[in-house]
């Protein structure tokens, strides 16, 4: 192992010795090259300063043998670079002096290259002028443009810096002169004009045909110097804002003529013709315009690009936007049109789109017209869905009570709020079957809601004629309609739904009618199974939300009325006096009047059971408040006041009965109704009879507790041994 290490060490020493010898051989050459570069650089700098600052060069480039010396320097420099690279790769140590010389060489070479650029600038500018005079516009402009770009990246100091500025300005001015000359040539070749009269508007496009070679030379030069888009800027604005704008809106005549060696293309717009051009006319006229531009200016440039492609870069987006907005969308048939009408339009669109693709105005895969060609059904049905949504938004602006209609049927099922499985003992799965019609109780709704459902059903039936994906789109629109109703109406009619009982009832009915109708007639009877199932699944959530928001408005209103009833009765003073009775009686009368007003607004408007449930909610509050007021004070009351209270309870029972057109078993709907009706009896019955009632009347015993009976006895009868005896018996 030690012998191997010794051998490797000796080999490494030999390599380093060789590297040292190579470095010593290169070093004199390196110093010599640096000196030659510096000498020539000084001479070039002096020549550059004399030429552009002193304007009297002491020595020309030929006199200093510039070309030969430059070639030798570059040749020696490249060879020396390879030798330095080899030495650096093999060397394991760094020679500071050698490295400093290499760095000095790089800096000297950088200065030398920069000076070569500026001293050769004069020859480049002179040659460019010569070539431009020979109509070699491309070569002349590209050489000056490249020189100017190089000069912009240089930086000198002192007189050299001043000379650099002068040369850079000269190159820039020369380039500007060339560009101006090209613009003049282009204006002579291609021009456009607008002539106005009372009834006509004429646009003329003129292309000079006398020198086709010059046309090609100018176009290629503009394209190569990236000035063609700038030259087409004004024409692009004219084409979009005037020519295209009026060709889409008016009928026109197209004709060509020759004038002084130019071919003139005329578009005569008829402003007096009230008829709008159809799709075919518009596309034919535009095709003629593009064909004229292609035939006269359709030159093939480098990178396989032509004039129309360059022109398209400046107008493509605005062109298609205007075609779609002003031509396609505004001229599409109405939603009531047949699918064939759309198909005819698609044929014209497809033909025009193919022409633009063949012309290379647009790539086939990037054309915005594709979606109108490939998705004809989508365009048709999207427009129908958008119209449905717009129509619904317009309908929702109508007042809730503007036009009403009766829907639903009578009689109602025995159980409205719960499902009764007693009639289906064998199969409880049939209890909730969406394949069967769903019962809707008789009620009054706003006509606009009926119209909304009618439109939805019509659209659903029509959607079955189109592919399934468009039916899915309609379902999402229907869901949006349901959500929109429950969001817009409460906000738009906020005050009405807080203080107007009729509008509250109509809103409740509308929500339940919408929810009922969206569950279908059922849908599986008129729609394909998959569509009906999807419709039910997607709408279930918003159907429930509709019911909740409708019930919420009724509940909030009832709660406010309950609070009002309770507060008015509770505010009567204690103990019982004739004045406090008058206050109590007035509060009860106000409550009865409130419920009678509600009957006027809600009876035969709400479903019968909903009406009964709402009224019973308020009756419950009234009864509870009256009973609480009776038991609120146990002090003795005079017989006259007791009698008046008994009559007040009897009158209240009679008034409550008038709230319903048919007999309603209130004891099944109001849990304190029996207790309330027994109060007048307790207030009239004699002391001994109360004991018999307590023993014999089961309803009384179920409704009252013994402490309440005792309290009534203490209020009515004086404290004696008979009352004490009766109180002991009441247990």
C-alpha positions as CSV (number, residue, x, y, z in Angstrom):
1,X,0.0,0.0,0.0
2,X,2.9,2.4,0.8
3,X,4.5,1.6,-2.6
4,X,1.3,2.6,-4.4
5,X,1.1,5.9,-2.4
6,X,4.7,6.6,-3.3
7,X,4.1,6.0,-7.0
8,X,1.0,8.2,-7.0
9,X,2.9,11.0,-5.2
10,X,5.7,10.9,-7.7
11,X,3.3,11.0,-10.6
12,X,1.5,14.0,-9.1
13,X,4.9,15.8,-8.7
14,X,5.7,15.1,-12.3
15,X,2.3,16.6,-13.4
16,X,2.8,19.7,-11.3
17,X,6.3,20.1,-12.8
18,X,4.9,20.0,-16.3
19,X,2.2,22.5,-15.4
20,X,4.8,24.8,-14.0
21,X,6.8,24.6,-17.2
22,X,3.6,25.3,-19.3
23,X,2.7,28.2,-17.1
24,X,6.2,29.6,-17.5
25,X,5.9,29.2,-21.3
26,X,2.5,30.9,-21.4
27,X,3.4,33.8,-19.1
28,X,5.5,35.8,-21.7
29,X,2.9,35.2,-24.4
30,X,0.2,36.5,-22.0
31,X,2.1,39.7,-21.3
32,X,2.8,40.2,-24.9
33,X,-0.8,39.8,-25.9
34,X,-2.0,42.2,-23.2
35,X,0.5,44.8,-24.4
36,X,-0.6,44.4,-28.1
37,X,-4.3,44.7,-27.0
38,X,-3.6,47.8,-25.0
39,X,-1.6,49.4,-27.8
40,X,-4.3,48.8,-30.4
41,X,-7.0,49.8,-27.9
42,X,-5.3,53.1,-27.3
43,X,-5.0,53.7,-31.0
44,X,-8.7,52.8,-31.6
45,X,-9.8,55.1,-28.7
46,X,-7.8,58.0,-30.2
47,X,-9.3,57.3,-33.6
48,X,-12.8,57.3,-32.2
49,X,-12.3,60.5,-30.2
50,X,-10.7,62.3,-33.2
51,X,-13.5,61.1,-35.5
52,X,-16.5,62.2,-33.4
53,X,-15.1,64.9,-31.2
54,X,-12.2,66.5,-33.1
55,X,-13.5,65.6,-36.5
56,X,-9.9,65.2,-37.8
57,X,-8.6,61.7,-37.3
58,X,-4.8,61.6,-37.0
59,X,-4.7,58.0,-38.3
60,X,-7.3,56.1,-40.2
61,X,-8.1,52.4,-39.4
62,X,-6.2,51.4,-42.5
63,X,-3.1,53.3,-41.3
64,X,-3.1,51.5,-38.0
65,X,-3.6,48.2,-39.8
66,X,-6.8,47.6,-37.8
67,X,-8.2,44.6,-39.5
68,X,-4.9,42.5,-39.5
69,X,-4.0,43.4,-36.0
70,X,-7.6,42.6,-34.8
71,X,-7.6,39.3,-36.5
72,X,-4.2,38.3,-35.0
73,X,-5.2,39.4,-31.6
74,X,-8.4,37.4,-31.7
75,X,-6.6,34.3,-33.1
76,X,-3.9,34.5,-30.4
77,X,-6.5,35.2,-27.7
78,X,-8.6,32.1,-28.5
79,X,-5.5,29.9,-28.6
80,X,-4.2,31.3,-25.3
81,X,-7.5,30.8,-23.7
82,X,-7.4,27.1,-24.4
83,X,-3.8,26.8,-23.0
84,X,-4.8,28.7,-19.8
85,X,-7.8,26.4,-19.4
86,X,-5.6,23.3,-19.6
87,X,-3.1,24.8,-17.0
88,X,-5.8,25.7,-14.6
89,X,-7.5,22.3,-14.8
90,X,-4.2,20.4,-14.1
91,X,-2.8,22.8,-11.5
92,X,-3.4,22.0,-7.8
93,X,-2.0,25.3,-6.6
94,X,-2.8,28.9,-7.4
95,X,-0.2,31.2,-8.9
96,X,-1.2,34.7,-7.9
97,X,0.9,36.5,-10.5
98,X,-0.5,34.3,-13.3
99,X,-4.1,34.8,-12.2
100,X,-3.6,38.5,-12.0
101,X,-2.3,38.5,-15.6
102,X,-5.2,36.4,-16.8
103,X,-7.7,38.8,-15.2
104,X,-5.8,41.8,-16.8
105,X,-6.2,40.1,-20.1
106,X,-9.9,39.7,-19.7
107,X,-10.4,43.3,-18.8
108,X,-8.2,44.5,-21.7
109,X,-10.1,42.3,-24.1
110,X,-13.5,43.6,-22.9
111,X,-12.3,47.2,-23.5
112,X,-10.9,46.2,-26.9
113,X,-14.2,44.6,-28.0
114,X,-16.2,47.7,-27.0
115,X,-13.8,49.9,-28.9
116,X,-14.1,47.7,-32.0
117,X,-17.8,48.2,-31.9
118,X,-17.6,52.0,-31.9
119,X,-14.8,52.4,-34.4
120,X,-16.7,50.1,-36.9
121,X,-19.9,52.1,-36.3
122,X,-19.1,54.7,-38.9
123,X,-18.6,52.1,-41.6
124,X,-21.9,50.3,-40.6
125,X,-23.8,53.6,-40.9
126,X,-22.3,54.4,-44.2
127,X,-23.0,51.0,-45.6
128,X,-26.6,51.1,-44.3
129,X,-27.1,54.4,-46.2
130,X,-25.8,52.8,-49.3
131,X,-28.1,49.7,-49.0
132,X,-31.1,51.8,-48.1
133,X,-30.5,53.9,-51.3
134,X,-30.6,50.6,-53.2
135,X,-34.0,49.7,-51.6
136,X,-32.4,47.1,-49.4
137,X,-34.5,48.4,-46.5
138,X,-34.3,45.3,-44.4
139,X,-30.5,44.9,-44.4
140,X,-30.0,48.6,-43.8
141,X,-32.5,49.0,-40.9
142,X,-31.5,45.8,-39.1
143,X,-27.8,46.6,-39.2
144,X,-28.4,50.1,-37.8
145,X,-30.8,48.8,-35.2
146,X,-28.3,46.1,-34.1
147,X,-25.5,48.8,-33.8
148,X,-27.8,51.1,-31.8
149,X,-28.6,48.3,-29.4
150,X,-24.9,47.5,-28.9
151,X,-24.1,51.2,-28.3
152,X,-26.8,51.5,-25.7
153,X,-25.0,48.8,-23.6
154,X,-21.6,50.6,-23.7
155,X,-20.3,53.1,-21.2
156,X,-17.1,55.3,-21.7
157,X,-15.7,58.2,-19.8
158,X,-14.3,61.6,-20.8
159,X,-14.0,62.4,-24.5
160,X,-14.7,58.8,-25.4
161,X,-18.1,59.1,-23.6
162,X,-18.9,62.2,-25.5
163,X,-18.0,60.5,-28.8
164,X,-20.2,57.5,-27.8
165,X,-23.2,59.8,-27.3
166,X,-22.6,61.4,-30.7
167,X,-22.4,58.0,-32.4
168,X,-25.5,56.7,-30.6
169,X,-27.5,59.7,-31.5
170,X,-26.4,59.4,-35.1
171,X,-27.5,55.8,-35.3
172,X,-30.8,56.6,-33.6
173,X,-31.4,59.5,-36.1
174,X,-30.5,57.4,-39.0
175,X,-32.9,54.6,-37.9
176,X,-35.7,57.2,-37.4
177,X,-35.1,58.5,-40.9
178,X,-35.4,55.0,-42.3
179,X,-38.6,54.4,-40.4
180,X,-40.1,57.7,-41.6
181,X,-39.2,56.9,-45.2
182,X,-40.8,53.4,-44.8
183,X,-44.0,55.1,-43.4
184,X,-44.2,57.4,-46.4
185,X,-43.7,54.4,-48.7
186,X,-46.4,52.5,-46.8
187,X,-48.9,55.4,-47.0
188,X,-48.3,55.6,-50.8
189,X,-48.9,51.8,-51.1
190,X,-52.0,51.4,-48.8
191,X,-54.6,54.0,-47.8
192,X,-58.2,54.2,-46.7
193,X,-60.9,56.9,-46.8
194,X,-64.4,57.7,-45.6
195,X,-66.9,59.6,-47.6
196,X,-70.2,60.8,-46.1
197,X,-73.5,61.8,-47.7
198,X,-77.0,62.1,-46.5
199,X,-78.1,58.5,-47.1
200,X,-74.8,56.8,-47.8
201,X,-71.5,56.2,-46.2
202,X,-68.7,54.9,-48.4
203,X,-65.4,53.3,-47.2
204,X,-62.6,52.9,-49.7
205,X,-59.5,50.7,-49.3
206,X,-56.7,51.5,-51.9
207,X,-53.7,49.4,-52.6
208,X,-51.0,50.6,-55.2
209,X,-50.4,47.9,-57.8
210,X,-47.7,49.6,-60.0
211,X,-44.7,48.1,-58.2
212,X,-45.3,44.7,-56.6
213,X,-41.6,44.4,-55.7
214,X,-41.7,47.6,-53.7
215,X,-44.8,46.4,-51.9
216,X,-43.1,43.2,-50.8
217,X,-39.9,45.1,-49.8
218,X,-41.8,47.6,-47.7
219,X,-44.0,45.0,-46.0
220,X,-41.1,42.7,-45.2
221,X,-39.0,45.6,-43.9
222,X,-41.8,46.8,-41.6
223,X,-42.3,43.2,-40.3
224,X,-38.6,42.5,-39.8
225,X,-38.1,45.8,-37.9
226,X,-41.3,45.1,-35.8
227,X,-43.0,48.2,-37.1
228,X,-45.9,46.7,-39.1
229,X,-48.3,46.6,-36.1
230,X,-47.6,50.2,-35.4
231,X,-48.2,51.2,-39.0
232,X,-51.5,49.2,-38.9
233,X,-52.6,50.9,-35.7
234,X,-54.8,53.6,-37.2
235,X,-56.2,51.2,-39.8
236,X,-57.1,48.7,-37.1
237,X,-59.1,51.4,-35.3
238,X,-60.8,52.4,-38.5
239,X,-61.6,48.8,-39.4
240,X,-63.2,48.0,-36.0
241,X,-64.9,51.2,-35.0
242,X,-66.2,52.2,-38.5
243,X,-66.0,49.6,-41.2
244,X,-66.9,46.5,-39.1
245,X,-69.4,48.5,-37.0
246,X,-71.5,49.6,-40.0
247,X,-71.1,46.4,-42.0
248,X,-72.8,44.6,-39.1
249,X,-75.6,47.2,-38.8
250,X,-76.4,48.1,-42.4
251,X,-76.9,46.6,-45.8
252,X,-74.1,47.6,-48.2
253,X,-72.9,47.3,-51.8
254,X,-69.3,46.3,-52.6
255,X,-67.5,47.1,-55.8
256,X,-63.9,47.6,-57.0
257,X,-62.3,50.1,-59.4
258,X,-58.9,51.1,-60.6
259,X,-57.5,54.5,-60.1
260,X,-54.0,55.7,-61.2
261,X,-52.4,52.3,-60.8
262,X,-54.2,51.5,-57.6
263,X,-56.9,48.9,-56.9
264,X,-59.7,50.5,-54.9
265,X,-62.2,48.4,-52.8
266,X,-65.4,50.3,-52.0
267,X,-68.0,49.5,-49.4
268,X,-71.1,51.7,-49.8
269,X,-73.3,51.7,-46.6
270,X,-77.0,52.3,-47.1
271,X,-78.0,54.4,-44.0
272,X,-81.6,54.8,-45.3
273,X,-82.4,51.1,-45.4
274,X,-84.4,50.2,-42.2
275,X,-83.8,46.4,-42.7
276,X,-80.9,44.9,-40.8
277,X,-78.6,42.5,-42.7
278,X,-78.9,38.8,-41.9
279,X,-76.0,36.6,-40.9
280,X,-75.3,35.4,-44.4
281,X,-75.1,39.0,-45.7
282,X,-72.8,40.2,-42.9
283,X,-70.4,37.2,-43.3
284,X,-70.3,37.5,-47.1
285,X,-69.4,41.2,-46.9
286,X,-66.7,40.6,-44.3
287,X,-65.3,37.7,-46.4
288,X,-65.0,40.1,-49.4
289,X,-63.1,42.6,-47.3
290,X,-60.6,40.0,-46.1
291,X,-60.2,38.5,-49.5
292,X,-59.3,41.9,-50.9
293,X,-56.6,42.4,-48.2
294,X,-55.3,38.9,-48.7
295,X,-55.1,39.2,-52.5
296,X,-53.3,42.6,-52.5
297,X,-51.2,42.5,-49.3
298,X,-51.2,38.8,-48.4
299,X,-47.4,38.5,-48.4
300,X,-45.6,35.6,-46.6
301,X,-43.1,36.7,-44.0
302,X,-40.5,34.9,-42.1
303,X,-41.6,32.3,-39.4
304,X,-44.4,31.3,-41.8
305,X,-46.5,34.3,-41.0
306,X,-48.5,36.4,-43.5
307,X,-50.0,39.9,-43.5
308,X,-53.5,38.8,-42.3
309,X,-51.9,37.1,-39.2
310,X,-50.1,40.3,-38.3
311,X,-53.2,42.3,-38.9
312,X,-55.2,39.8,-36.7
313,X,-52.8,40.3,-33.8
314,X,-54.0,43.9,-33.5
315,X,-57.7,43.4,-34.0
316,X,-58.5,39.8,-33.2
317,X,-60.0,40.2,-29.7
318,X,-62.0,43.3,-30.5
319,X,-63.1,41.8,-33.8
320,X,-64.6,38.6,-32.2
321,X,-66.1,40.6,-29.3
322,X,-67.9,42.8,-31.8
323,X,-69.0,39.9,-34.0
324,X,-70.4,38.0,-30.9
325,X,-72.0,41.0,-29.1
326,X,-73.3,43.0,-32.1
327,X,-73.9,40.4,-34.7
328,X,-74.4,36.9,-33.2
329,X,-76.1,37.6,-29.8
330,X,-78.3,40.5,-31.1
331,X,-79.5,38.5,-34.1
332,X,-80.0,35.1,-32.5
333,X,-83.6,33.9,-32.8
334,X,-85.9,34.4,-29.8
335,X,-86.3,31.7,-27.2
336,X,-89.5,30.6,-28.8
337,X,-87.7,29.8,-32.1
338,X,-87.1,26.2,-33.2
339,X,-83.9,24.3,-33.0
340,X,-83.7,24.4,-36.8
341,X,-83.5,28.2,-36.8
342,X,-80.4,27.9,-34.6
343,X,-79.0,25.2,-36.9
344,X,-79.2,27.5,-39.9
345,X,-77.2,30.1,-38.1
346,X,-74.6,27.6,-37.2
347,X,-74.1,26.6,-40.8
348,X,-73.3,30.2,-41.6
349,X,-71.1,30.6,-38.6
350,X,-69.2,27.4,-39.4
351,X,-68.6,28.5,-43.0
352,X,-67.3,32.0,-41.9
353,X,-65.1,30.5,-39.1
354,X,-63.6,28.0,-41.6
355,X,-62.7,30.9,-43.9
356,X,-61.0,32.8,-41.0
357,X,-59.0,29.7,-40.1
358,X,-57.9,29.0,-43.7
359,X,-56.9,32.7,-43.9
360,X,-54.8,32.1,-40.7
361,X,-56.7,35.0,-39.0
362,X,-57.2,32.7,-36.0
363,X,-56.2,29.2,-35.0
364,X,-58.9,26.6,-35.3
365,X,-58.7,25.6,-31.6
366,X,-58.7,29.2,-30.4
367,X,-61.6,30.7,-32.3
368,X,-64.3,32.2,-30.0
369,X,-66.9,31.1,-32.5
370,X,-66.3,27.5,-31.8
371,X,-68.7,27.4,-28.8
372,X,-71.5,28.8,-31.0
373,X,-70.8,26.2,-33.6
374,X,-70.2,23.1,-31.4
375,X,-72.7,23.9,-28.6
376,X,-75.8,25.0,-30.5
377,X,-78.1,23.3,-28.1
378,X,-76.2,24.9,-25.2
379,X,-76.6,28.4,-26.7
380,X,-80.3,27.8,-27.3
381,X,-81.1,26.4,-23.9
382,X,-78.8,28.9,-22.1
383,X,-80.8,31.7,-23.7
384,X,-84.0,30.0,-22.6
385,X,-82.8,29.5,-19.1
386,X,-81.6,33.1,-18.9
387,X,-84.9,34.3,-20.1
388,X,-86.7,32.2,-17.6
389,X,-84.6,33.7,-14.8
390,X,-85.1,37.3,-16.2
391,X,-88.9,36.7,-16.4
392,X,-89.0,35.4,-12.9
393,X,-87.1,38.5,-11.6
394,X,-89.6,40.7,-13.3
395,X,-92.5,38.8,-11.8
396,X,-91.0,39.0,-8.3
397,X,-91.3,42.8,-8.4
398,X,-95.1,42.6,-8.3
399,X,-96.9,43.1,-5.1
400,X,-97.9,40.0,-3.1
401,X,-101.6,41.0,-3.2
402,X,-101.6,42.1,-6.8
403,X,-103.8,39.5,-8.3
404,X,-104.7,36.3,-6.4
405,X,-105.9,32.9,-7.3
406,X,-107.4,29.9,-5.4
407,X,-105.4,26.6,-5.6
408,X,-105.7,23.3,-3.8
409,X,-108.7,21.2,-3.0
410,X,-111.1,20.3,-0.2
411,X,-111.6,18.4,2.0
412,X,-108.3,18.2,3.7
413,X,-106.9,14.9,5.0
414,X,-107.5,14.1,8.7
415,X,-103.9,14.9,9.7
416,X,-102.2,17.9,8.2
417,X,-99.1,18.1,10.2
418,X,-98.3,14.5,10.9
419,X,-98.4,11.3,8.8
420,X,-101.1,8.8,9.7
421,X,-100.1,5.2,9.3
422,X,-103.2,3.7,10.7
423,X,-104.7,3.4,7.2
424,X,-101.6,1.6,5.9
425,X,-101.0,-1.3,8.3
426,X,-99.3,-3.6,5.8
427,X,-96.7,-1.3,4.1
428,X,-95.5,1.8,5.9
429,X,-93.1,2.6,3.0
430,X,-96.2,3.7,1.1
431,X,-96.7,6.5,3.6
432,X,-94.4,8.9,1.7
433,X,-94.3,8.0,-2.0
434,X,-93.2,10.6,-4.5
435,X,-94.8,8.6,-7.3
436,X,-98.2,9.5,-5.9
437,X,-99.8,13.0,-6.1
438,X,-99.2,15.1,-3.0
439,X,-102.2,16.7,-1.4
440,X,-102.4,20.5,-1.4
441,X,-105.1,22.1,0.9
442,X,-107.3,24.8,-0.6
443,X,-105.7,28.3,-0.2
444,X,-105.2,31.6,-2.0
445,X,-101.8,32.5,-3.5
446,X,-100.4,35.3,-5.6
447,X,-100.9,34.9,-9.3
448,X,-97.3,35.6,-10.0
449,X,-96.3,32.4,-8.1
450,X,-98.7,30.4,-10.3
451,X,-97.1,31.9,-13.4
452,X,-93.6,31.0,-12.1
453,X,-94.6,27.3,-11.6
454,X,-96.3,27.2,-15.0
455,X,-93.1,28.5,-16.7
456,X,-90.9,26.0,-14.8
457,X,-93.1,23.1,-15.9
458,X,-93.2,24.2,-19.5
459,X,-89.3,24.5,-19.5
460,X,-89.0,21.1,-17.9
461,X,-91.2,19.4,-20.5
462,X,-89.3,21.1,-23.3
463,X,-85.9,20.1,-21.8
464,X,-86.7,16.4,-22.4
465,X,-86.2,17.0,-26.1
466,X,-82.6,18.1,-25.6
467,X,-79.5,16.2,-24.3
468,X,-79.5,15.4,-20.6
469,X,-76.7,17.9,-19.7
470,X,-79.0,20.8,-20.6
471,X,-81.8,19.5,-18.5
472,X,-79.3,19.4,-15.6
473,X,-78.6,23.0,-16.3
474,X,-82.3,23.9,-16.1
475,X,-82.6,22.1,-12.7
476,X,-79.8,24.4,-11.3
477,X,-81.7,27.4,-12.6
478,X,-84.9,26.2,-10.9
479,X,-83.0,25.8,-7.7
480,X,-81.8,29.4,-8.1
481,X,-85.4,30.5,-8.6
482,X,-86.5,28.9,-5.3
483,X,-83.6,30.4,-3.5
484,X,-84.2,33.8,-5.1
485,X,-87.8,33.9,-4.0
486,X,-87.0,33.2,-0.4
487,X,-84.3,35.8,-0.4
488,X,-85.7,38.7,-2.5
489,X,-89.4,38.8,-1.4
490,X,-88.6,39.1,2.4
491,X,-86.2,41.9,1.7
492,X,-88.3,43.7,-0.9
493,X,-91.5,43.5,1.1
494,X,-89.9,43.7,4.6
495,X,-92.5,46.1,6.1
496,X,-95.5,44.3,4.6
497,X,-94.3,41.0,6.0
498,X,-94.0,42.5,9.5
499,X,-97.3,44.5,9.7
500,X,-99.7,43.4,6.9
501,X,-101.6,40.2,7.8
502,X,-102.9,39.6,4.3
503,X,-99.4,39.8,2.7
504,X,-98.0,37.5,5.5
505,X,-100.7,34.9,4.7
506,X,-100.1,35.2,1.0
507,X,-96.3,34.8,1.4
508,X,-96.9,31.7,3.6
509,X,-99.2,30.2,1.0
510,X,-96.8,31.2,-1.8
511,X,-93.9,29.5,-0.1
512,X,-95.8,26.3,0.6
513,X,-97.3,26.3,-2.9
514,X,-93.8,26.6,-4.4
515,X,-92.5,23.9,-2.2
516,X,-95.4,21.6,-3.1
517,X,-95.2,22.3,-6.8
518,X,-91.4,21.8,-6.9
519,X,-92.0,18.3,-5.5
520,X,-93.8,17.7,-8.7
521,X,-97.2,16.5,-10.0
522,X,-95.2,14.0,-9.4
523,X,-92.3,14.5,-11.7
524,X,-91.9,10.8,-12.6
525,X,-95.2,11.0,-14.4
526,X,-94.0,13.6,-16.9
527,X,-90.2,13.4,-16.9
528,X,-87.7,10.6,-17.4
529,X,-86.8,8.7,-14.3
530,X,-83.2,9.9,-13.9
531,X,-84.2,13.6,-14.5
532,X,-87.1,13.4,-12.1
533,X,-84.9,11.7,-9.4
534,X,-82.2,14.4,-9.9
535,X,-84.7,17.2,-9.8
536,X,-86.2,15.9,-6.5
537,X,-82.8,15.4,-4.9
538,X,-81.4,18.8,-5.8
539,X,-84.6,20.7,-4.8
540,X,-85.3,18.9,-1.5
541,X,-83.1,21.3,0.5
542,X,-84.5,24.5,-0.9
543,X,-88.0,23.1,-0.7
544,X,-87.6,22.7,3.1
545,X,-86.1,26.2,3.3
546,X,-89.1,27.6,1.5
547,X,-91.4,26.0,4.1
548,X,-89.3,27.3,6.9
549,X,-89.1,30.9,5.7
550,X,-92.9,31.0,5.0
551,X,-93.7,29.6,8.5
552,X,-91.2,31.9,10.1
553,X,-93.0,35.0,8.9
554,X,-96.4,33.8,10.3
555,X,-94.8,32.7,13.5
556,X,-93.1,36.0,14.1
557,X,-96.3,37.9,13.5
558,X,-98.3,35.6,15.8
559,X,-95.7,35.9,18.5
560,X,-95.9,39.7,18.3
561,X,-99.7,39.6,18.6
562,X,-99.5,37.1,21.5
563,X,-97.1,39.4,23.3
564,X,-99.5,42.4,22.6
565,X,-102.5,40.4,24.0
566,X,-100.6,39.2,27.1
567,X,-99.1,42.6,27.8
568,X,-102.4,44.5,27.5
569,X,-104.2,42.1,29.9
570,X,-101.3,42.0,32.4
571,X,-101.2,45.8,32.6
572,X,-104.6,45.9,34.4
573,X,-104.2,47.1,38.0
574,X,-104.4,45.0,41.2
575,X,-106.6,44.5,43.2
576,X,-109.9,44.1,41.4
577,X,-111.9,47.4,41.3
578,X,-114.4,48.8,38.9
579,X,-111.7,50.8,37.2
580,X,-109.3,47.8,36.9
581,X,-112.2,45.8,35.5
582,X,-112.9,48.4,32.9
583,X,-109.2,48.3,31.9
584,X,-109.3,44.5,31.8
585,X,-112.5,44.5,29.8
586,X,-111.0,46.9,27.3
587,X,-107.9,44.8,26.9
588,X,-110.0,41.7,26.2
589,X,-112.2,43.6,23.7
590,X,-109.0,44.8,21.9
591,X,-107.8,41.3,21.7
592,X,-111.1,40.0,20.3
593,X,-111.1,42.8,17.7
594,X,-107.5,42.0,16.7
595,X,-108.5,38.4,16.1
596,X,-111.6,39.4,14.2
597,X,-109.5,41.6,12.0
598,X,-107.2,38.7,11.4
599,X,-110.2,36.6,10.4
600,X,-111.0,39.2,7.8
601,X,-107.4,38.9,6.4
602,X,-106.8,35.2,6.9
603,X,-110.1,33.3,6.6
604,X,-110.4,31.5,3.3
605,X,-106.9,32.8,2.5
606,X,-104.8,30.4,4.6
607,X,-105.5,26.7,4.5
608,X,-108.3,25.8,6.9
609,X,-106.1,24.0,9.4
610,X,-103.4,26.6,9.2
611,X,-106.1,29.3,9.9
612,X,-107.4,27.2,12.9
613,X,-103.9,26.7,14.2
614,X,-103.0,30.4,14.0
615,X,-106.3,31.5,15.7
616,X,-105.9,28.9,18.4
617,X,-102.4,30.2,19.1
618,X,-103.8,33.6,19.8
619,X,-106.9,32.3,21.7
620,X,-104.5,30.3,23.9
621,X,-102.6,33.4,24.7
622,X,-105.8,35.3,25.5
623,X,-107.3,32.6,27.7
624,X,-104.0,32.1,29.6
625,X,-103.7,35.8,30.2
626,X,-107.3,36.1,31.5
627,X,-106.8,33.1,33.8
628,X,-103.5,34.4,35.0
629,X,-105.2,37.8,35.8
630,X,-107.9,36.1,37.8
631,X,-105.4,34.1,39.8
632,X,-103.1,37.0,40.1
633,X,-104.9,38.4,43.2
634,X,-106.6,36.4,46.0
635,X,-108.2,39.3,47.8
636,X,-112.0,39.3,48.2
637,X,-114.0,40.7,45.3
638,X,-117.5,42.2,45.5
639,X,-120.3,40.1,44.1
640,X,-121.0,42.6,41.4
641,X,-117.4,42.4,40.1
642,X,-117.5,38.6,40.3
643,X,-120.7,38.6,38.2
644,X,-119.2,41.0,35.7
645,X,-116.1,38.8,35.4
646,X,-118.3,35.7,34.8
647,X,-120.2,37.5,32.0
648,X,-116.8,38.7,30.5
649,X,-115.7,35.1,30.3
650,X,-119.0,34.0,28.7
651,X,-118.9,36.8,26.2
652,X,-115.3,36.0,25.3
653,X,-116.3,32.4,24.7
654,X,-119.1,33.5,22.4
655,X,-116.8,36.0,20.6
656,X,-114.2,33.2,20.1
657,X,-116.8,31.0,18.5
658,X,-117.5,33.7,15.8
659,X,-113.9,33.4,14.6
660,X,-114.8,30.0,13.0
661,X,-117.5,29.4,10.4
662,X,-117.8,25.8,11.3
663,X,-117.7,24.2,14.7
664,X,-114.2,23.5,15.9
665,X,-113.4,21.3,18.9
666,X,-111.2,23.9,20.7
667,X,-110.6,21.5,23.6
668,X,-108.5,19.4,21.3
669,X,-106.4,22.4,20.0
670,X,-106.2,24.6,23.2
671,X,-105.0,22.7,26.3
672,X,-106.6,25.3,28.7
673,X,-109.9,25.7,26.8
674,X,-111.9,23.5,29.2
675,X,-110.3,25.3,32.2
676,X,-111.3,28.7,30.6
677,X,-114.9,27.7,29.8
678,X,-115.3,26.4,33.4
679,X,-114.2,29.7,34.9
680,X,-117.6,31.4,34.4
681,X,-119.3,28.5,36.0
682,X,-117.0,28.7,39.0
683,X,-117.6,32.4,39.3
684,X,-121.5,32.0,39.3
685,X,-121.8,28.8,41.4
686,X,-122.8,29.0,45.1
687,X,-120.4,27.9,47.8
688,X,-122.1,24.5,48.5
689,X,-122.4,23.8,44.7
690,X,-118.7,24.2,44.2
691,X,-118.1,21.2,46.4
692,X,-120.5,19.1,44.4
693,X,-118.9,20.2,41.1
694,X,-115.4,19.3,42.4
695,X,-116.6,15.9,43.3
696,X,-118.8,15.1,40.2
697,X,-117.3,17.1,37.3
698,X,-114.2,15.1,36.0
699,X,-113.3,17.8,33.5
700,X,-113.2,20.4,36.3
701,X,-111.0,18.2,38.4
702,X,-108.7,17.6,35.4
703,X,-108.4,21.3,34.5
704,X,-108.0,22.8,37.9
705,X,-105.9,22.0,40.9
706,X,-107.4,22.2,44.4
707,X,-105.4,25.4,45.3
708,X,-107.0,27.2,42.3
709,X,-110.5,26.3,43.5
710,X,-109.7,27.3,47.0
711,X,-108.4,30.7,45.7
712,X,-111.6,31.3,43.8
713,X,-113.6,30.5,47.0
714,X,-111.5,32.9,49.1
715,X,-112.0,35.6,46.4
716,X,-115.8,35.2,46.3
717,X,-116.9,34.3,49.8
718,X,-116.3,35.9,53.2
719,X,-114.2,34.2,55.8
720,X,-116.6,32.1,58.1
721,X,-117.0,28.6,59.3
722,X,-118.9,27.5,56.2
723,X,-116.1,28.6,53.9
724,X,-113.5,27.0,56.2
725,X,-115.5,23.7,56.0
726,X,-115.7,23.9,52.2
727,X,-112.0,24.6,51.9
728,X,-111.2,21.5,53.9
729,X,-113.3,19.4,51.6
730,X,-111.6,20.7,48.4
731,X,-108.7,18.2,48.2
